[in-house]
């Protein structure tokens, strides 16, 4: 899915320029770049989610921070 915009190099969600695109958000189906989202792999299934969508979504895995 591509979203209309003046530049294909700019992320339509967060506005970052020249950011690597990761795919479509599993919650809102909009483009995710490396600045506004991340990839989760669970049971061999790859999903991409915006950080903001992850916070708002019900029943989704919450990120765990490991501290030394």
C-alpha positions in Angstrom: 0.0 0.0 0.0 1.4 3.3 -1.0 0.1 6.6 0.3 -0.1 9.7 -1.8 2.4 12.4 -1.1 4.9 14.8 -2.6 7.8 12.5 -2.0 8.1 8.7 -1.8 11.2 9.2 0.4 9.2 10.8 3.2 7.3 8.6 5.7 3.6 9.6 5.5 3.0 8.7 9.1 5.9 10.5 11.0 7.4 12.7 8.2 11.0 11.3 8.5 13.0 11.6 5.3 15.1 8.8 3.8 14.0 6.3 6.5 13.9 2.7 5.6 10.3 1.4 5.3 9.5 -1.7 7.2 6.0 -2.5 5.8 2.4 -1.9 6.7 1.2 -1.5 10.3 -0.8 -4.5 11.5 -3.2 -2.2 13.4 -3.9 0.8 11.1 -2.5 -0.5 7.8 -0.4 2.6 7.1 3.3 2.6 6.1 5.8 2.1 8.9 9.4 3.3 8.8 12.3 2.6 11.1 11.7 5.8 13.0 8.0 5.4 13.9 7.7 1.6 14.3 9.3 -1.7 14.7 9.2 -5.4 13.7 8.0 -8.2 16.0 8.6 -11.8 15.2 6.4 -14.3 17.1 6.2 -18.0 16.2 7.9 -17.3 13.0 5.4 -14.6 11.9 6.7 -11.2 11.1 4.5 -8.2 12.0 5.2 -4.5 11.8 3.5 -2.0 14.1 3.8 1.8 14.8 4.9 2.5 18.3 1.8 4.6 18.9 -0.5 1.9 17.5 1.1 -0.6 19.8 0.3 1.5 22.9 -3.4 2.0 21.8 -4.1 -1.6 20.6 -5.9 -4.0 22.9 -4.4 -7.4 23.4 -1.2 -6.7 21.6 2.2 -7.6 23.0 3.8 -4.8 25.0 7.5 -4.2 24.6 9.7 -5.5 27.4 12.8 -3.6 28.4 15.8 -5.7 29.6 18.1 -3.8 32.0 21.5 -5.0 33.0 
